Amino acid sequence: MRPIPLGAKGIFKLRVTPAHLANQFKDAMLPPVFATPMMIMAMENAALNAIRAYLDPGESAVGTAVDVRHLAATPAGHEVTAEAEVTRVDGRRVEFDVKARDEKEEIGRGTHERMVIDMRRLDQRLSGKSKAKA
């Protein structure tokens, strides 16, 4: 992993489809608006995009913490833009301020944390767990 500078930014855009709506994704009794887990997914992707250029081959970064508020409803057909900015780097742990908006207003805001991992080591660890279950 190369040094990740504070202030590094990433974005992720998503056109809201019926599959992203709370009443389709979670429970039919919910209103037909963008589901909170989908907003968080967009924020996480923005965070990964903020640091992607600093990862070495074979590295990735997994989410380890999310603290966000969903502030406004977004119906299908609208575009959501999530943004992330690096606010702290502590070894392999990277913290971000995250936000999301649609064409009309800010729809979410909070913080997110990711941990840079070595994919080969993770694969070895997971293959050991799956062998133990067999």
C-alpha positions as CSV (number, residue, x, y, z in Angstrom):
1,M,0.0,0.0,0.0
2,R,1.3,3.4,-1.0
3,P,0.7,6.3,1.4
4,I,-2.9,7.5,1.3
5,P,-3.1,11.3,1.5
6,L,-5.7,13.0,3.8
7,G,-8.3,14.6,1.6
8,A,-8.2,11.9,-1.2
9,K,-11.7,11.8,-2.7
10,G,-13.8,9.3,-4.5
11,I,-17.3,9.3,-6.0
12,F,-19.8,6.7,-7.0
13,K,-23.0,7.3,-9.0
14,L,-26.1,5.1,-9.2
15,R,-29.4,5.5,-11.0
16,V,-32.1,4.4,-8.6
17,T,-34.1,1.4,-10.0
18,P,-37.0,-0.5,-8.5
19,A,-34.6,-3.1,-7.2
20,H,-32.9,-0.4,-5.0
21,L,-36.2,0.6,-3.3
22,A,-37.0,-0.2,0.3
23,N,-40.3,-1.8,-0.6
24,Q,-38.6,-4.2,-3.1
25,F,-35.3,-4.7,-1.4
26,K,-36.5,-5.1,2.2
27,D,-40.3,-5.3,2.9
28,A,-43.3,-4.6,0.8
29,M,-44.9,-2.4,3.5
30,L,-42.1,0.2,3.2
31,P,-42.5,3.2,0.9
32,P,-41.1,3.0,-2.7
33,V,-37.9,5.0,-1.9
34,F,-34.1,4.4,-2.1
35,A,-33.2,1.9,0.6
36,T,-30.7,2.8,3.3
37,P,-28.5,-0.3,2.7
38,M,-28.2,0.7,-1.0
39,M,-27.2,4.3,0.0
40,I,-24.5,2.8,2.3
41,M,-23.3,0.6,-0.6
42,A,-22.9,3.7,-2.7
43,M,-21.0,5.4,0.0
44,E,-18.7,2.4,0.5
45,N,-18.0,2.3,-3.2
46,A,-17.1,6.0,-3.2
47,A,-14.7,5.3,-0.3
48,L,-13.1,2.5,-2.1
49,N,-12.8,4.7,-5.2
50,A,-11.0,7.3,-3.1
51,I,-8.2,5.0,-2.2
52,R,-8.1,2.6,-5.2
53,A,-5.1,4.3,-6.8
54,Y,-3.0,3.8,-3.6
55,L,-3.6,0.0,-3.3
56,D,-0.9,-2.3,-4.5
57,P,-1.7,-5.3,-6.7
58,G,-3.3,-8.0,-4.7
59,E,-4.7,-5.5,-2.1
60,S,-8.3,-4.4,-1.5
61,A,-10.0,-2.6,1.3
62,V,-13.0,-4.0,3.2
63,G,-15.6,-2.0,5.2
64,T,-15.3,-2.3,8.9
65,A,-17.5,0.5,10.3
66,V,-20.4,2.7,9.1
67,D,-22.2,5.5,10.9
68,V,-24.6,7.3,8.6
69,R,-27.9,9.1,8.7
70,H,-30.4,8.8,5.9
71,L,-31.8,12.3,5.6
72,A,-34.2,12.4,2.7
73,A,-36.2,10.0,0.4
74,T,-35.3,9.4,-3.2
75,P,-37.7,7.7,-5.7
76,A,-36.8,5.5,-8.6
77,G,-35.4,7.2,-11.7
78,H,-33.2,9.7,-9.8
79,E,-29.4,9.6,-9.8
80,V,-27.6,9.3,-6.5
81,T,-24.1,10.6,-6.2
82,A,-22.0,9.4,-3.2
83,E,-18.8,11.1,-2.2
84,A,-16.1,10.1,0.2
85,E,-13.1,11.9,1.6
86,V,-10.2,10.4,3.5
87,T,-10.0,12.0,7.0
88,R,-7.6,9.7,8.8
89,V,-5.1,7.0,8.0
90,D,-3.8,4.7,10.8
91,G,-1.7,2.0,9.3
92,R,-4.0,0.0,7.2
93,R,-7.2,1.5,8.7
94,V,-8.6,4.4,6.7
95,E,-11.5,6.7,7.8
96,F,-13.7,8.7,5.6
97,D,-16.4,11.4,5.7
98,V,-19.2,10.2,3.4
99,K,-22.2,11.9,1.9
100,A,-24.8,11.2,-0.7
101,R,-27.2,13.4,-2.7
102,D,-29.8,13.1,-5.4
103,E,-30.5,15.8,-8.0
104,K,-32.6,17.8,-5.4
105,E,-30.8,17.5,-2.0
106,E,-28.4,15.8,0.3
107,I,-29.9,12.4,1.2
108,G,-27.3,11.0,3.6
109,R,-24.2,11.9,5.6
110,G,-21.8,10.2,8.0
111,T,-18.5,8.4,8.5
112,H,-17.1,5.1,7.2
113,E,-14.0,3.0,7.9
114,R,-12.2,0.6,5.7
115,M,-9.2,-1.8,6.3
116,V,-6.7,-2.4,3.6
117,I,-6.2,-6.2,3.2
118,D,-3.9,-8.6,1.4
119,M,-6.3,-10.7,-0.8
120,R,-3.9,-13.7,-0.9
121,R,-3.8,-13.9,2.9
122,L,-7.5,-13.5,3.1
123,D,-8.0,-16.3,0.6
124,Q,-5.7,-18.6,2.6
125,R,-7.6,-17.8,5.8
126,L,-11.0,-18.5,4.2
127,S,-9.9,-21.7,2.5
128,G,-8.7,-23.0,5.9
129,K,-12.1,-22.2,7.4
130,S,-14.0,-23.9,4.6
131,K,-11.8,-27.1,5.0
132,A,-12.5,-27.1,8.7
133,K,-16.2,-27.1,8.0
134,A,-16.0,-30.0,5.5
